[in-house]
Every structure is written in structure tokens, then in C-alpha cells.
Amino acid sequence: MNARRKVLLAAIAVSAGLLLNTYVASAQEKQPLSSEQIAQIVKSADRTAADRTNDQRRKPEQMLGFIGIRPGIVALDISAGGGYTTELLARAIGPAGKVYGQSRPRDPNQVVASRAAPEGNSNPTAAPAAATAAPPTAPRPSSVALAERDNALRSNGVQAAPIVALARPFEDPVSPELEGERLDLVTLMFNYHDLGHLGVDRAAMNKAIFRALKPGGFYVVADHAGRPGTGISESGTLHRIEEAFLRQEVEAAGFRLVDEGNFLRNPNDPRDKNTPDPPQPKDEFVLKFRKP
């Protein structure tokens, strides 16, 4: 009996050791990327000139570091647009993970029109010069832009996560097939304010994101700061949103604020114009929420 017991205890010890080693290895793989690793990703020679220009105001090294980006995770980029953030996430997460880029399905009956106050207009109350403006053209669909980015990553041999485009409404941004996969990270970069003048049910969207995230998963939102008391009322003119208002809406879905990024702050921005005059960077905030 003693000999059998010793053999059994030894086998249990070996199994426990193997499980511990597996856990440690898995935990190490899930560690956030270092600042050096992130810098190498941002400096990748195959990134486009347009993205490098965008880097000057978006500060991707600080953003990815603030997010705490980890390899092998599953992420969703809400309102992915042309895919600037989506591609950065794919590069950082690597081939063991996956990145989804959501965009609103295009309404074929919607007439393409220029905005009364386009991003970059320093005087959003002025009427657009329609007489000299070129006829509006439909922007390239986000799904096409994301597919092009994914193909370029594969063609250049970049060890990146596959990018999957999702054409879904903001109120229900997570497709049913994703519900079993569960997300580690959701990002919404500089477009939460647009949900105001687009008439989106933001409470439904935030609740859907909360359900889709794993416990402990993160929801990172960045946007242009509005003045206290303005809420989301200036979304279609100044393209801004009050930080406290946004935080209140997200926390109402069950999220908890865990960090605030100040690397895009500009205290000299009066926040009363779309683009400050004289031109200067907008005051922008970055909030990191966690699902308990």
C-alpha cells in the first residue's frame, strides 16, 4: 500500500507541475507588450504614409501602451472606418488572436451629402460653400478598406491577427457567432460623439458590448473633449462630447472606470470650436473601462 501510495503521490506531483508550467507559460504569453515591442510595431516599414501622418496626432505608441495590448487576444474595433486603429490592433495582437472591425451597414437609399460642419472646419457655424464644392462621392466602404489592410498584411508577411469586417448596427455590434468566443477588448476611437447626431441608441450599444466582453475585459473609448454641461449636444457641429457625460453613459451599462489617459490632452484648447483657432491640437481624453 505504501509503495502504491508513493507512486500515486508522485504522479499527482508531476501532473500538478505540468499544469503549473502550462499556466505560467500561458500567463507569460498574455503579458502586455513592452514599450519597445510597441515602438517596433509602429515603426514597421510596411505601414502606409497616410497612417504615419495620422500617428502624429493619434500617438499610437502611447495608446497601445495605455490599452495594455496583449498578444493572442480577441478584439473588436467599433466604428472601424478606414481601419487605422484596427490594423494597429492586429499587428500588436499577432496571429494567435483575432480582430473584428465593425461599421454601420450602408443604407442604399441614403443620399450622400457633405456635412454642414466637416471635421477640420474652424468655424462650424458658417455655411458651406456649396457653389464651389465638388459633387459629393460615396466614401469607400469600411469592409473594403479592412479587407485591403488584411490582404496587405498577408502579402507583406506580417505576423498579424486576421482582420474580420462586421457590417452591423451600433446598437447590436456583436454578431451571434462571436457570442461564444467572447471578447477581451473593445475600442471606440474618436467616434462616440458621432453616435449623438446619428441617433444611435447608445445605452443599447454599451449593454451589448458589456455582454460580449469576458469578465475582466476592457472597453477603451477616446474622443474630443467638450465643455462642461454640453453633453453630446455639439456632436454634429463641434464634433465633441463632454467627458463626464460619456463616462456616465458607459458606467450605466455596468462598466467601471479603471484608468484615464492624459497623453492627448491640450489644456490650451478652449473647446468652443471644431478646430481651435489659431489651429492647435484638440483637447482629447481616453478612458479605460473594465467589465467586473
N, C-alpha and C positions, 0 to 999 in steps of 0.2 A: 504493500500500500504506500509506504513512504517513497519508494522508487517511482511509482506511478505519479504520486503527488508532485514530486520534484520535476518530473518530465512535463506535467501539466502546467505547473507554475512557470517553468522555463519557456514553454510555448506561449503562454499568456504574455510574458515579459517581452518576448520577441515581437509578438503581434502589436503590443502597445507601443513598442519602439518604432515599428514601421509606420503605425498610424501617426505618431508624433512627428516623425520625419516628413511624412506626406503633408501634414498640417502646416509645419514650419515652411516647407518649400512653397506650398500654395500661398501662405501669408506673405512670403517674400515676393512672389510674383505679383501680388496685389498692392505692393507698396507704391505710393505716388512717385511719379517720375522726378528725378532730381532737376535742379535748375540748369545743370549742364546738359542733360538729355533734352530738355525742352528747348534750350538755345540751339542745339544741333538740328532739331526738327524745324524750327522757324527759319534757320539759315539754309535749309535744303536747297540745293542748286536748281532743282526742277520746279520750284514754286514759281507761279506766274508773276510778271512785273506788276500787274494790277493788284495782286494780293500783297506784294511787298509795299506798294504805295499805301494800301489800306492799313498795313501794320503800323504806320507812323501815328495814326490816331487811335487804333484799336489796342495797341500794346499786347500782342498775343502771348509773349513770354510771361508777363505778369498775370494775364488772365488764366492761362493754363495752370500756372503755379497756384493761383488763388482757388481755382476749382479743385486742385489736388488730383489732377488727372492720373488715372492708373491704367496700366495695360490689361487687356483681356476683358474689359467691362462691356456692357451693352448700354448705349446712349441714344437719346432722342433729341434732335435739334429742332425746336418748334420755330415755325416761320423761317425755314432754311434759306429761302430766296436763292441767290446765286451760289450758295454753298461755301462761302468763305470760312465760317466757323465749323461747318460740317466736315470740311476737308481737314482742318487742323485737328479736330477730334479723332478722325480716322487715322491720321498719321501718329498721333500720340497713343491711341488705344492699341494699335497693332493688329496683326492678322488673327489673333486668338479671340478678338471681340467683334463687335458689330456696331454700326452707326446708322440710325434712321434719320432722314431729313423730311420733316413734314411741311407741306404747303397746302393752302386752301384750294380746293378744286375750282378750276376756272369756269365761270358761268358763260356759256357760248352766246347768251342773249345780252350780256353786258356790253355797253358801248365804251370803248377805250377813250378816256378823257384825261387831259392834263389836270393836275391838282391846282387849286386856287393858290396854295402856298407850298410849292415844292420844297423838298429838303435842300437847304442851302440859300434860300431866299432871305436876305437880311431885313426885308420889310414885308412881313407876311400879310399885312393889311392892304397892300397895294394890289390893284387888279392886274392880272397877267396881260402881257402884250400879245393878244391873240392875233392881231393883224400880221405880225411878222413871224409868228411862231410856225414851226413846221408842223404838218399834219401828224397827229399822234399815231404811234405804231404800237402794236401789242408787244409787251415785253416777252422775252424768251421764257417759256415755262420752266419752273423750278426743277421739274423732273428731268428735263433735257439737260439743264446745267449740271445737276448732280450726276447724271449718267456720264457726261463728258469728263467730269472730275474723276469719277471712279475708273473710267477707261484710261485716263492719263496716268493715274497712279499705277495701274497694272502694267501699262506699256513701258513705264519708266522703272519698273522693278521695285517699286517702293513697298516695303513691308507694312502695309496699312490695313485697317479694318475695311471690310466691304461696306460701301455706302448704298443704302436702300431707300429709294424715294417713296414717300407716302403722300398721296393726294387725299386729304381728309379734312373735314371741318375743324375749326379750332375747338369747338365745344366737345368734340369727340376725336381727339388727335391720335389715339392709340388704336390700331387695328386689332380685331379679335384674336388673330394668330399671335399677337405679341403678349397677350394677357398671361399665357403660360410661361413665357420667357422671363418676364419681369425685368424692369429697367433698373440700372444702377445710377443713372444720371439723366437729367433733363435740363436743357439750356434754352433760354429765350433771350436773344441778344438784340436790344435796342428796338424792339417792335411791340412790346407790351402796350405802349401808348396808342399804337395804331388800332388796337382792338376796340378802343373807345369810339372813334368815328366810323369804324366798320360795323358797329352794332353787335359785337360778339358777346355772348353770354359768358363772361369771364369766370363767374362762380362755377359754372358747369365745367369749363376747361380746367380750372385749378383742381376741382374734385376728381376729374378724370386722370389728371397727372398724378395726383396723390394715390389713387387706386393702382395705377400702373407701376409705380416705384416699389422696389423692395423696401422693407423696413430698414432704416439707416441710409436709404438712398437720398441723393441730393437734387435740388431744384435751384439752378443758378439763373438769376434774372439781372440784366443790365439795361439801363435806359437813361434818357436825357432828363435831367432834374428840372422840375417845375417849382414855382414859388409856393410857399405855404398857403393852404386854403384853396388852391386851384384844382385839386383832384386830378381828374382826367379830362377836364373841360377844354384844355388847349391842345388836345391830341391832333386835331386836324389843321391847326394853324401854326402853333409854335413847335409842334412835334415834341411835346414834353409831357411829363406826368409827375405829380407830387410823390416824393419817395414814401412818405408816411402813408399815403393813400394806397399805393401799390402793396406795401408791406401788410397793411390791414386786410386787403383782399386775399392775399396769398395765405396769411395765417388763419383766415376764416375757414380754409379748406382743411386745416389740421396740421399744417407745417409749422416748424419752429425755426426762427432765425438763429443761425449759428455763427455767421461772420459777415463783415461788411468790408468791401474793397474800396480803398480810397485812391488807387493809382490813376484813376481817370477824373479826379476831382479838379475843379478850377474855381476857387473862391472869388475870382475877379469877374466871373460871368454874372451879369445882372439877372439872367433867366427871364427876361421880358421880351426877347426876340427869338426867332427861329435860329438865326445865326447871329451871335453878338456882333455889334458894330462899335468900334473897329473889329474886324474879324479876329477871333480868338477861339480856342477850343471850348466847346460846350462843357458845362459842369455835368458830369455823369456819375452815376452811382452803380455799384454792383452788390447784389445781395445774395447770400448763400443760405438756402433753407434746407432743412433736413426733415425727412419723414420719421417720426418716432418709432 
